[in-house]
Amino acid sequence: VDYEKAKEGPGTLKMSGTAIPDNTVYIYVDGKPFAEIDAGSDGKWSVEDKVALEDAIHQVRVEQFF
């Protein structure tokens, strides 16, 4: 997990990990949907998107169903 703060507006949140190959990964930040992405045939996944995060502790949840 990495967050690059922007001078103005939302920053860039980047995440990556491994999961069950060829299966969908659901990612939530502070209980809100952030991304839905498919893991590759090797199980690796990565995602990045713009999001505004305050200087605080945040909860990240990654789920996968099989």
C-alpha positions in Angstrom: 0.0 0.0 0.0 1.3 3.4 -0.9 -0.3 6.8 -1.0 1.1 9.8 -2.8 -0.4 13.0 -1.6 -1.2 15.7 -4.2 -0.6 19.4 -3.8 -4.2 20.0 -4.7 -7.1 17.5 -5.0 -7.0 13.8 -4.4 -3.8 11.8 -4.2 -2.9 8.5 -5.7 -3.5 5.3 -3.7 -1.6 2.2 -5.0 -2.0 -1.3 -3.8 -0.7 -4.8 -4.8 -0.8 -8.3 -3.5 -1.4 -11.9 -4.3 -4.6 -13.9 -4.4 -6.1 -17.0 -5.8 -5.2 -16.9 -9.5 -7.8 -15.8 -12.0 -10.2 -14.7 -9.3 -11.8 -11.3 -8.5 -10.4 -9.2 -5.6 -12.6 -6.6 -3.9 -10.9 -3.7 -2.2 -12.4 -1.3 0.3 -10.9 1.8 2.0 -12.6 2.9 5.2 -15.6 0.7 4.4 -16.2 2.2 0.9 -15.5 0.3 -2.4 -12.2 1.3 -3.9 -11.6 -1.3 -6.6 -12.7 -4.6 -8.1 -9.8 -6.3 -10.0 -9.0 -9.8 -11.3 -5.8 -11.5 -10.1 -3.6 -12.7 -12.9 -2.9 -16.4 -13.7 0.1 -16.1 -11.3 -2.2 -14.7 -8.6 -0.7 -11.2 -8.7 -2.8 -8.1 -8.8 -2.2 -4.3 -8.6 -4.4 -1.2 -8.7 -4.0 2.5 -8.4 -6.6 5.3 -8.4 -7.1 8.9 -7.3 -8.6 9.2 -3.8 -8.7 12.0 -1.2 -7.4 10.7 2.2 -7.0 12.9 5.3 -3.9 12.5 7.5 -5.3 9.8 9.8 -5.4 6.0 10.2 -7.4 4.3 7.5 -8.8 0.8 7.2 -8.1 -1.2 4.1 -10.0 -4.5 3.5 -9.2 -6.9 0.6 -11.7 -9.7 0.0 -11.8 -12.6 -2.4 -14.5 -15.3 -2.7 -14.2 -18.7 -4.2 
